[in-house]
Amino acid sequence: MSTSELDWYKSSYSSAQGDSCIEVAITEQTIHVRDSKDVSRPPFTMTRESWAYFVVFVAARG
């Protein structure tokens, strides 16, 4: 499946203009992250385990 066929989700914290935000697409194996301001650029891709570690890290800093 190409990344253009994925279901992308934007943060609920994103403004109505969609600026300064990321979008995330989740598959069985990977998490894809892209800049909502420039969706033509290739997304950053990581394993589900790496994403879980990232979320825990960010939550601990919040």
PDB file of N, CA, C, O and CB in Angstrom:
ATOM      1  N   MET A   1       0.835  -1.177   0.000  1.00  0.00           N
ATOM      2  CA  MET A   1       0.000   0.000   0.000  1.00  0.00           C
ATOM      3  C   MET A   1       0.881   1.241   0.000  1.00  0.00           C
ATOM      4  O   MET A   1       1.823   1.336   0.787  1.00  0.00           O
ATOM      5  CB  MET A   1      -0.950  -0.003   1.208  1.00  0.00           C
ATOM      6  N   SER A   2       0.582   2.180  -0.868  1.00  0.00           N
ATOM      7  CA  SER A   2       1.362   3.418  -0.888  1.00  0.00           C
ATOM      8  C   SER A   2       0.860   4.347   0.213  1.00  0.00           C
ATOM      9  O   SER A   2      -0.270   4.213   0.682  1.00  0.00           O
ATOM     10  CB  SER A   2       1.271   4.112  -2.277  1.00  0.00           C
ATOM     11  N   THR A   3       1.704   5.282   0.616  1.00  0.00           N
ATOM     12  CA  THR A   3       1.311   6.185   1.700  1.00  0.00           C
ATOM     13  C   THR A   3       0.151   7.092   1.296  1.00  0.00           C
ATOM     14  O   THR A   3      -0.556   7.597   2.168  1.00  0.00           O
ATOM     15  CB  THR A   3       2.499   7.034   2.132  1.00  0.00           C
ATOM     16  N   SER A   4      -0.061   7.308   0.012  1.00  0.00           N
ATOM     17  CA  SER A   4      -1.196   8.129  -0.411  1.00  0.00           C
ATOM     18  C   SER A   4      -2.521   7.410  -0.190  1.00  0.00           C
ATOM     19  O   SER A   4      -3.571   8.052  -0.168  1.00  0.00           O
ATOM     20  CB  SER A   4      -1.052   8.512  -1.879  1.00  0.00           C
ATOM     21  N   GLU A   5      -2.492   6.094  -0.028  1.00  0.00           N
ATOM     22  CA  GLU A   5      -3.704   5.311   0.196  1.00  0.00           C
ATOM     23  C   GLU A   5      -4.028   5.113   1.675  1.00  0.00           C
ATOM     24  O   GLU A   5      -5.064   4.541   2.012  1.00  0.00           O
ATOM     25  CB  GLU A   5      -3.569   3.970  -0.470  1.00  0.00           C
ATOM     26  N   LEU A   6      -3.161   5.575   2.544  1.00  0.00           N
ATOM     27  CA  LEU A   6      -3.362   5.411   3.976  1.00  0.00           C
ATOM     28  C   LEU A   6      -4.412   6.384   4.507  1.00  0.00           C
ATOM     29  O   LEU A   6      -4.661   7.429   3.905  1.00  0.00           O
ATOM     30  CB  LEU A   6      -2.047   5.605   4.716  1.00  0.00           C
ATOM     31  N   ASP A   7      -5.016   6.038   5.624  1.00  0.00           N
ATOM     32  CA  ASP A   7      -5.929   6.937   6.322  1.00  0.00           C
ATOM     33  C   ASP A   7      -5.100   7.781   7.282  1.00  0.00           C
ATOM     34  O   ASP A   7      -4.550   7.267   8.256  1.00  0.00           O
ATOM     35  CB  ASP A   7      -7.054   6.143   7.083  1.00  0.00           C
ATOM     36  N   TRP A   8      -5.012   9.081   7.002  1.00  0.00           N
ATOM     37  CA  TRP A   8      -4.210   9.991   7.807  1.00  0.00           C
ATOM     38  C   TRP A   8      -5.085  10.692   8.829  1.00  0.00           C
ATOM     39  O   TRP A   8      -6.212  11.086   8.530  1.00  0.00           O
ATOM     40  CB  TRP A   8      -3.496  11.017   6.920  1.00  0.00           C
ATOM     41  N   TYR A   9      -4.554  10.846  10.054  1.00  0.00           N
ATOM     42  CA  TYR A   9      -5.267  11.490  11.144  1.00  0.00           C
ATOM     43  C   TYR A   9      -4.463  12.679  11.647  1.00  0.00           C
ATOM     44  O   TYR A   9      -3.259  12.580  11.882  1.00  0.00           O
ATOM     45  CB  TYR A   9      -5.541  10.494  12.287  1.00  0.00           C
ATOM     46  N   LYS A  10      -5.149  13.802  11.808  1.00  0.00           N
ATOM     47  CA  LYS A  10      -4.508  15.017  12.292  1.00  0.00           C
ATOM     48  C   LYS A  10      -4.821  15.201  13.772  1.00  0.00           C
ATOM     49  O   LYS A  10      -5.890  14.808  14.237  1.00  0.00           O
ATOM     50  CB  LYS A  10      -4.972  16.249  11.478  1.00  0.00           C
ATOM     51  N   SER A  11      -3.920  15.776  14.485  1.00  0.00           N
ATOM     52  CA  SER A  11      -4.098  16.031  15.910  1.00  0.00           C
ATOM     53  C   SER A  11      -5.330  16.880  16.167  1.00  0.00           C
ATOM     54  O   SER A  11      -5.641  17.789  15.397  1.00  0.00           O
ATOM     55  CB  SER A  11      -2.867  16.712  16.486  1.00  0.00           C
ATOM     56  N   SER A  12      -6.021  16.583  17.242  1.00  0.00           N
ATOM     57  CA  SER A  12      -7.177  17.395  17.640  1.00  0.00           C
ATOM     58  C   SER A  12      -6.731  18.779  18.117  1.00  0.00           C
ATOM     59  O   SER A  12      -7.555  19.683  18.255  1.00  0.00           O
ATOM     60  CB  SER A  12      -7.980  16.683  18.749  1.00  0.00           C
ATOM     61  N   TYR A  13      -5.429  18.945  18.370  1.00  0.00           N
ATOM     62  CA  TYR A  13      -4.894  20.237  18.780  1.00  0.00           C
ATOM     63  C   TYR A  13      -4.572  21.133  17.591  1.00  0.00           C
ATOM     64  O   TYR A  13      -4.168  22.280  17.780  1.00  0.00           O
ATOM     65  CB  TYR A  13      -3.656  20.038  19.618  1.00  0.00           C
ATOM     66  N   SER A  14      -4.741  20.641  16.390  1.00  0.00           N
ATOM     67  CA  SER A  14      -4.441  21.414  15.190  1.00  0.00           C
ATOM     68  C   SER A  14      -5.454  22.552  15.036  1.00  0.00           C
ATOM     69  O   SER A  14      -6.636  22.402  15.345  1.00  0.00           O
ATOM     70  CB  SER A  14      -4.449  20.504  13.938  1.00  0.00           C
ATOM     71  N   SER A  15      -4.963  23.674  14.558  1.00  0.00           N
ATOM     72  CA  SER A  15      -5.871  24.804  14.323  1.00  0.00           C
ATOM     73  C   SER A  15      -6.702  24.548  13.068  1.00  0.00           C
ATOM     74  O   SER A  15      -6.423  23.620  12.310  1.00  0.00           O
ATOM     75  CB  SER A  15      -5.077  26.135  14.184  1.00  0.00           C
ATOM     76  N   ALA A  16      -7.699  25.357  12.861  1.00  0.00           N
ATOM     77  CA  ALA A  16      -8.576  25.219  11.694  1.00  0.00           C
ATOM     78  C   ALA A  16      -7.800  25.394  10.393  1.00  0.00           C
ATOM     79  O   ALA A  16      -8.187  24.841   9.364  1.00  0.00           O
ATOM     80  CB  ALA A  16      -9.718  26.238  11.761  1.00  0.00           C
ATOM     81  N   GLN A  17      -6.713  26.154  10.427  1.00  0.00           N
ATOM     82  CA  GLN A  17      -5.893  26.361   9.239  1.00  0.00           C
ATOM     83  C   GLN A  17      -4.994  25.153   8.948  1.00  0.00           C
ATOM     84  O   GLN A  17      -4.472  25.034   7.839  1.00  0.00           O
ATOM     85  CB  GLN A  17      -5.041  27.616   9.407  1.00  0.00           C
ATOM     86  N   GLY A  18      -4.808  24.272   9.906  1.00  0.00           N
ATOM     87  CA  GLY A  18      -4.002  23.076   9.715  1.00  0.00           C
ATOM     88  C   GLY A  18      -2.509  23.308   9.797  1.00  0.00           C
ATOM     89  O   GLY A  18      -1.722  22.446   9.407  1.00  0.00           O
ATOM     90  N   ASP A  19      -2.109  24.472  10.302  1.00  0.00           N
ATOM     91  CA  ASP A  19      -0.678  24.762  10.367  1.00  0.00           C
ATOM     92  C   ASP A  19      -0.050  24.163  11.624  1.00  0.00           C
ATOM     93  O   ASP A  19      -0.741  23.844  12.591  1.00  0.00           O
ATOM     94  CB  ASP A  19      -0.440  26.275  10.329  1.00  0.00           C
ATOM     95  N   SER A  20       1.242  24.023  11.590  1.00  0.00           N
ATOM     96  CA  SER A  20       2.016  23.538  12.736  1.00  0.00           C
ATOM     97  C   SER A  20       1.496  22.220  13.294  1.00  0.00           C
ATOM     98  O   SER A  20       1.296  22.089  14.502  1.00  0.00           O
ATOM     99  CB  SER A  20       2.014  24.573  13.827  1.00  0.00           C
ATOM    100  N   CYS A  21       1.285  21.276  12.446  1.00  0.00           N
ATOM    101  CA  CYS A  21       0.726  20.019  12.902  1.00  0.00           C
ATOM    102  C   CYS A  21       1.333  18.856  12.120  1.00  0.00           C
ATOM    103  O   CYS A  21       1.892  19.025  11.036  1.00  0.00           O
ATOM    104  CB  CYS A  21      -0.802  20.028  12.759  1.00  0.00           C
ATOM    105  N   ILE A  22       1.204  17.691  12.704  1.00  0.00           N
ATOM    106  CA  ILE A  22       1.584  16.475  12.008  1.00  0.00           C
ATOM    107  C   ILE A  22       0.344  15.631  11.777  1.00  0.00           C
ATOM    108  O   ILE A  22      -0.685  15.815  12.427  1.00  0.00           O
ATOM    109  CB  ILE A  22       2.649  15.686  12.803  1.00  0.00           C
ATOM    110  N   GLU A  23       0.460  14.710  10.845  1.00  0.00           N
ATOM    111  CA  GLU A  23      -0.577  13.725  10.600  1.00  0.00           C
ATOM    112  C   GLU A  23       0.045  12.353  10.781  1.00  0.00           C
ATOM    113  O   GLU A  23       1.233  12.158  10.522  1.00  0.00           O
ATOM    114  CB  GLU A  23      -1.205  13.888   9.176  1.00  0.00           C
ATOM    115  N   VAL A  24      -0.762  11.408  11.226  1.00  0.00           N
ATOM    116  CA  VAL A  24      -0.283  10.064  11.506  1.00  0.00           C
ATOM    117  C   VAL A  24      -1.166   9.060  10.794  1.00  0.00           C
ATOM    118  O   VAL A  24      -2.389   9.197  10.776  1.00  0.00           O
ATOM    119  CB  VAL A  24      -0.255   9.788  13.023  1.00  0.00           C
ATOM    120  N   ALA A  25      -0.538   8.044  10.203  1.00  0.00           N
ATOM    121  CA  ALA A  25      -1.266   6.923   9.600  1.00  0.00           C
ATOM    122  C   ALA A  25      -0.726   5.648  10.237  1.00  0.00           C
ATOM    123  O   ALA A  25       0.485   5.473  10.376  1.00  0.00           O
ATOM    124  CB  ALA A  25      -1.107   6.896   8.021  1.00  0.00           C
ATOM    125  N   ILE A  26      -1.634   4.767  10.618  1.00  0.00           N
ATOM    126  CA  ILE A  26      -1.261   3.559  11.349  1.00  0.00           C
ATOM    127  C   ILE A  26      -1.567   2.330  10.506  1.00  0.00           C
ATOM    128  O   ILE A  26      -2.668   2.179   9.975  1.00  0.00           O
ATOM    129  CB  ILE A  26      -2.001   3.483  12.702  1.00  0.00           C
ATOM    130  N   THR A  27      -0.565   1.449  10.392  1.00  0.00           N
ATOM    131  CA  THR A  27      -0.771   0.160   9.737  1.00  0.00           C
ATOM    132  C   THR A  27      -0.440  -0.943  10.753  1.00  0.00           C
ATOM    133  O   THR A  27      -0.040  -0.656  11.881  1.00  0.00           O
ATOM    134  CB  THR A  27       0.117   0.028   8.434  1.00  0.00           C
ATOM    135  N   GLU A  28      -0.607  -2.175  10.350  1.00  0.00           N
ATOM    136  CA  GLU A  28      -0.306  -3.281  11.273  1.00  0.00           C
ATOM    137  C   GLU A  28       1.149  -3.282  11.717  1.00  0.00           C
ATOM    138  O   GLU A  28       1.444  -3.613  12.865  1.00  0.00           O
ATOM    139  CB  GLU A  28      -0.638  -4.613  10.620  1.00  0.00           C
ATOM    140  N   GLN A  29       2.053  -2.921  10.834  1.00  0.00           N
ATOM    141  CA  GLN A  29       3.478  -3.013  11.104  1.00  0.00           C
ATOM    142  C   GLN A  29       4.138  -1.690  11.480  1.00  0.00           C
ATOM    143  O   GLN A  29       5.110  -1.672  12.234  1.00  0.00           O
ATOM    144  CB  GLN A  29       4.159  -3.573   9.920  1.00  0.00           C
ATOM    145  N   THR A  30       3.612  -0.580  10.955  1.00  0.00           N
ATOM    146  CA  THR A  30       4.327   0.688  11.076  1.00  0.00           C
ATOM    147  C   THR A  30       3.405   1.861  11.384  1.00  0.00           C
ATOM    148  O   THR A  30       2.185   1.796  11.231  1.00  0.00           O
ATOM    149  CB  THR A  30       5.087   0.967   9.809  1.00  0.00           C
ATOM    150  N   ILE A  31       4.052   2.940  11.825  1.00  0.00           N
ATOM    151  CA  ILE A  31       3.401   4.227  12.027  1.00  0.00           C
ATOM    152  C   ILE A  31       4.081   5.194  11.061  1.00  0.00           C
ATOM    153  O   ILE A  31       5.309   5.265  11.007  1.00  0.00           O
ATOM    154  CB  ILE A  31       3.501   4.722  13.541  1.00  0.00           C
ATOM    155  N   HIS A  32       3.285   5.929  10.306  1.00  0.00           N
ATOM    156  CA  HIS A  32       3.795   6.918   9.359  1.00  0.00           C
ATOM    157  C   HIS A  32       3.445   8.302   9.888  1.00  0.00           C
ATOM    158  O   HIS A  32       2.316   8.536  10.321  1.00  0.00           O
ATOM    159  CB  HIS A  32       3.205   6.695   7.921  1.00  0.00           C
ATOM    160  N   VAL A  33       4.397   9.212   9.854  1.00  0.00           N
ATOM    161  CA  VAL A  33       4.200  10.565  10.358  1.00  0.00           C
ATOM    162  C   VAL A  33       4.619  11.539   9.265  1.00  0.00           C
ATOM    163  O   VAL A  33       5.687  11.396   8.669  1.00  0.00           O
ATOM    164  CB  VAL A  33       5.010  10.810  11.677  1.00  0.00           C
ATOM    165  N   ARG A  34       3.758  12.543   9.003  1.00  0.00           N
ATOM    166  CA  ARG A  34       4.106  13.540   7.984  1.00  0.00           C
ATOM    167  C   ARG A  34       3.709  14.932   8.449  1.00  0.00           C
ATOM    168  O   ARG A  34       2.904  15.098   9.366  1.00  0.00           O
ATOM    169  CB  ARG A  34       3.423  13.211   6.641  1.00  0.00           C
ATOM    170  N   ASP A  35       4.286  15.914   7.801  1.00  0.00           N
ATOM    171  CA  ASP A  35       3.999  17.327   8.050  1.00  0.00           C
ATOM    172  C   ASP A  35       2.700  17.678   7.332  1.00  0.00           C
ATOM    173  O   ASP A  35       2.607  17.510   6.116  1.00  0.00           O
ATOM    174  CB  ASP A  35       5.179  18.248   7.569  1.00  0.00           C
ATOM    175  N   SER A  36       1.708  18.158   8.052  1.00  0.00           N
ATOM    176  CA  SER A  36       0.427  18.468   7.430  1.00  0.00           C
ATOM    177  C   SER A  36       0.504  19.651   6.467  1.00  0.00           C
ATOM    178  O   SER A  36      -0.380  19.823   5.628  1.00  0.00           O
ATOM    179  CB  SER A  36      -0.597  18.751   8.495  1.00  0.00           C
ATOM    180  N   LYS A  37       1.554  20.468   6.581  1.00  0.00           N
ATOM    181  CA  LYS A  37       1.707  21.606   5.682  1.00  0.00           C
ATOM    182  C   LYS A  37       2.296  21.209   4.335  1.00  0.00           C
ATOM    183  O   LYS A  37       2.151  21.951   3.364  1.00  0.00           O
ATOM    184  CB  LYS A  37       2.576  22.656   6.326  1.00  0.00           C
ATOM    185  N   ASP A  38       2.952  20.065   4.254  1.00  0.00           N
ATOM    186  CA  ASP A  38       3.587  19.621   3.008  1.00  0.00           C
ATOM    187  C   ASP A  38       3.455  18.108   2.885  1.00  0.00           C
ATOM    188  O   ASP A  38       4.409  17.371   3.138  1.00  0.00           O
ATOM    189  CB  ASP A  38       5.086  20.045   2.960  1.00  0.00           C
ATOM    190  N   VAL A  39       2.281  17.655   2.499  1.00  0.00           N
ATOM    191  CA  VAL A  39       2.019  16.218   2.415  1.00  0.00           C
ATOM    192  C   VAL A  39       2.686  15.561   1.208  1.00  0.00           C
ATOM    193  O   VAL A  39       2.632  14.339   1.065  1.00  0.00           O
ATOM    194  CB  VAL A  39       0.532  15.973   2.362  1.00  0.00           C
ATOM    195  N   SER A  40       3.305  16.347   0.350  1.00  0.00           N
ATOM    196  CA  SER A  40       4.009  15.771  -0.804  1.00  0.00           C
ATOM    197  C   SER A  40       5.356  15.170  -0.413  1.00  0.00           C
ATOM    198  O   SER A  40       5.904  14.348  -1.147  1.00  0.00           O
ATOM    199  CB  SER A  40       4.217  16.835  -1.875  1.00  0.00           C
ATOM    200  N   ARG A  41       5.886  15.572   0.731  1.00  0.00           N
ATOM    201  CA  ARG A  41       7.163  15.020   1.198  1.00  0.00           C
ATOM    202  C   ARG A  41       6.940  13.624   1.751  1.00  0.00           C
ATOM    203  O   ARG A  41       5.865  13.337   2.276  1.00  0.00           O
ATOM    204  CB  ARG A  41       7.807  15.932   2.274  1.00  0.00           C
ATOM    205  N   PRO A  42       7.932  12.753   1.645  1.00  0.00           N
ATOM    206  CA  PRO A  42       7.764  11.395   2.177  1.00  0.00           C
ATOM    207  C   PRO A  42       7.621  11.414   3.702  1.00  0.00           C
ATOM    208  O   PRO A  42       8.281  12.202   4.379  1.00  0.00           O
ATOM    209  CB  PRO A  42       8.958  10.510   1.770  1.00  0.00           C
ATOM    210  N   PRO A  43       6.772  10.558   4.231  1.00  0.00           N
ATOM    211  CA  PRO A  43       6.595  10.526   5.685  1.00  0.00           C
ATOM    212  C   PRO A  43       7.761   9.823   6.379  1.00  0.00           C
ATOM    213  O   PRO A  43       8.504   9.053   5.770  1.00  0.00           O
ATOM    214  CB  PRO A  43       5.283   9.829   6.041  1.00  0.00           C
ATOM    215  N   PHE A  44       7.891  10.108   7.647  1.00  0.00           N
ATOM    216  CA  PHE A  44       8.819   9.409   8.520  1.00  0.00           C
ATOM    217  C   PHE A  44       8.094   8.152   8.971  1.00  0.00           C
ATOM    218  O   PHE A  44       6.936   8.223   9.382  1.00  0.00           O
ATOM    219  CB  PHE A  44       9.281  10.304   9.746  1.00  0.00           C
ATOM    220  N   THR A  45       8.750   7.010   8.904  1.00  0.00           N
ATOM    221  CA  THR A  45       8.118   5.746   9.251  1.00  0.00           C
ATOM    222  C   THR A  45       8.881   5.064  10.372  1.00  0.00           C
ATOM    223  O   THR A  45      10.112   5.046  10.375  1.00  0.00           O
ATOM    224  CB  THR A  45       8.034   4.830   8.028  1.00  0.00           C
ATOM    225  N   MET A  46       8.135   4.493  11.338  1.00  0.00           N
ATOM    226  CA  MET A  46       8.764   3.799  12.457  1.00  0.00           C
ATOM    227  C   MET A  46       7.919   2.588  12.838  1.00  0.00           C
ATOM    228  O   MET A  46       6.771   2.452  12.414  1.00  0.00           O
ATOM    229  CB  MET A  46       8.943   4.750  13.673  1.00  0.00           C
ATOM    230  N   THR A  47       8.504   1.724  13.637  1.00  0.00           N
ATOM    231  CA  THR A  47       7.768   0.555  14.105  1.00  0.00           C
ATOM    232  C   THR A  47       6.740   0.996  15.150  1.00  0.00           C
ATOM    233  O   THR A  47       6.834   2.087  15.713  1.00  0.00           O
ATOM    234  CB  THR A  47       8.738  -0.515  14.697  1.00  0.00           C
ATOM    235  N   ARG A  48       5.773   0.139  15.391  1.00  0.00           N
ATOM    236  CA  ARG A  48       4.772   0.432  16.414  1.00  0.00           C
ATOM    237  C   ARG A  48       5.427   0.524  17.794  1.00  0.00           C
ATOM    238  O   ARG A  48       5.013   1.338  18.620  1.00  0.00           O
ATOM    239  CB  ARG A  48       3.670  -0.647  16.415  1.00  0.00           C
ATOM    240  N   GLU A  49       6.435  -0.296  18.046  1.00  0.00           N
ATOM    241  CA  GLU A  49       7.139  -0.263  19.327  1.00  0.00           C
ATOM    242  C   GLU A  49       7.869   1.065  19.520  1.00  0.00           C
ATOM    243  O   GLU A  49       7.845   1.639  20.609  1.00  0.00           O
ATOM    244  CB  GLU A  49       8.131  -1.429  19.419  1.00  0.00           C
ATOM    245  N   SER A  50       8.514   1.547  18.470  1.00  0.00           N
ATOM    246  CA  SER A  50       9.213   2.834  18.552  1.00  0.00           C
ATOM    247  C   SER A  50       8.230   3.966  18.807  1.00  0.00           C
ATOM    248  O   SER A  50       8.520   4.880  19.579  1.00  0.00           O
ATOM    249  CB  SER A  50      10.004   3.103  17.261  1.00  0.00           C
ATOM    250  N   TRP A  51       7.072   3.910  18.166  1.00  0.00           N
ATOM    251  CA  TRP A  51       6.041   4.925  18.372  1.00  0.00           C
ATOM    252  C   TRP A  51       5.580   4.915  19.834  1.00  0.00           C
ATOM    253  O   TRP A  51       5.407   5.974  20.438  1.00  0.00           O
ATOM    254  CB  TRP A  51       4.840   4.683  17.420  1.00  0.00           C
ATOM    255  N   ALA A  52       5.386   3.736  20.392  1.00  0.00           N
ATOM    256  CA  ALA A  52       4.950   3.628  21.788  1.00  0.00           C
ATOM    257  C   ALA A  52       5.983   4.254  22.725  1.00  0.00           C
ATOM    258  O   ALA A  52       5.615   4.970  23.656  1.00  0.00           O
ATOM    259  CB  ALA A  52       4.712   2.150  22.169  1.00  0.00           C
ATOM    260  N   TYR A  53       7.258   3.995  22.493  1.00  0.00           N
ATOM    261  CA  TYR A  53       8.316   4.607  23.310  1.00  0.00           C
ATOM    262  C   TYR A  53       8.304   6.122  23.164  1.00  0.00           C
ATOM    263  O   TYR A  53       8.474   6.842  24.148  1.00  0.00           O
ATOM    264  CB  TYR A  53       9.696   4.050  22.914  1.00  0.00           C
ATOM    265  N   PHE A  54       8.106   6.610  21.946  1.00  0.00           N
ATOM    266  CA  PHE A  54       8.059   8.048  21.688  1.00  0.00           C
ATOM    267  C   PHE A  54       6.898   8.693  22.459  1.00  0.00           C
ATOM    268  O   PHE A  54       7.080   9.725  23.106  1.00  0.00           O
ATOM    269  CB  PHE A  54       7.916   8.319  20.169  1.00  0.00           C
ATOM    270  N   VAL A  55       5.728   8.094  22.389  1.00  0.00           N
ATOM    271  CA  VAL A  55       4.555   8.642  23.072  1.00  0.00           C
ATOM    272  C   VAL A  55       4.775   8.693  24.584  1.00  0.00           C
ATOM    273  O   VAL A  55       4.442   9.690  25.225  1.00  0.00           O
ATOM    274  CB  VAL A  55       3.306   7.804  22.747  1.00  0.00           C
ATOM    275  N   VAL A  56       5.328   7.637  25.150  1.00  0.00           N
ATOM    276  CA  VAL A  56       5.617   7.625  26.587  1.00  0.00           C
ATOM    277  C   VAL A  56       6.622   8.727  26.940  1.00  0.00           C
ATOM    278  O   VAL A  56       6.455   9.426  27.939  1.00  0.00           O
ATOM    279  CB  VAL A  56       6.163   6.241  27.019  1.00  0.00           C
ATOM    280  N   PHE A  57       7.646   8.875  26.131  1.00  0.00           N
ATOM    281  CA  PHE A  57       8.671   9.910  26.352  1.00  0.00           C
ATOM    282  C   PHE A  57       8.050  11.303  26.337  1.00  0.00           C
ATOM    283  O   PHE A  57       8.310  12.106  27.232  1.00  0.00           O
ATOM    284  CB  PHE A  57       9.777   9.815  25.279  1.00  0.00           C
ATOM    285  N   VAL A  58       7.240  11.592  25.337  1.00  0.00           N
ATOM    286  CA  VAL A  58       6.617  12.914  25.225  1.00  0.00           C
ATOM    287  C   VAL A  58       5.636  13.156  26.372  1.00  0.00           C
ATOM    288  O   VAL A  58       5.601  14.250  26.937  1.00  0.00           O
ATOM    289  CB  VAL A  58       5.894  13.054  23.874  1.00  0.00           C
ATOM    290  N   ALA A  59       4.853  12.158  26.714  1.00  0.00           N
ATOM    291  CA  ALA A  59       3.881  12.302  27.799  1.00  0.00           C
ATOM    292  C   ALA A  59       4.575  12.593  29.130  1.00  0.00           C
ATOM    293  O   ALA A  59       4.051  13.345  29.952  1.00  0.00           O
ATOM    294  CB  ALA A  59       3.026  11.034  27.918  1.00  0.00           C
ATOM    295  N   ALA A  60       5.732  12.008  29.341  1.00  0.00           N
ATOM    296  CA  ALA A  60       6.464  12.227  30.585  1.00  0.00           C
ATOM    297  C   ALA A  60       7.025  13.645  30.684  1.00  0.00           C
ATOM    298  O   ALA A  60       7.304  14.133  31.779  1.00  0.00           O
ATOM    299  CB  ALA A  60       7.592  11.221  30.705  1.00  0.00           C
ATOM    300  N   ARG A  61       7.186  14.300  29.540  1.00  0.00           N
ATOM    301  CA  ARG A  61       7.745  15.658  29.505  1.00  0.00           C
ATOM    302  C   ARG A  61       6.651  16.727  29.562  1.00  0.00           C
ATOM    303  O   ARG A  61       6.935  17.897  29.818  1.00  0.00           O
ATOM    304  CB  ARG A  61       8.587  15.848  28.241  1.00  0.00           C
ATOM    305  N   GLY A  62       5.394  16.320  29.322  1.00  0.00           N
ATOM    306  CA  GLY A  62       4.287  17.260  29.201  1.00  0.00           C
ATOM    307  C   GLY A  62       3.843  17.830  30.459  1.00  0.00           C
ATOM    308  O   GLY A  62       2.914  18.637  30.477  1.00  0.00           O
TER     309      GLY A  62
END
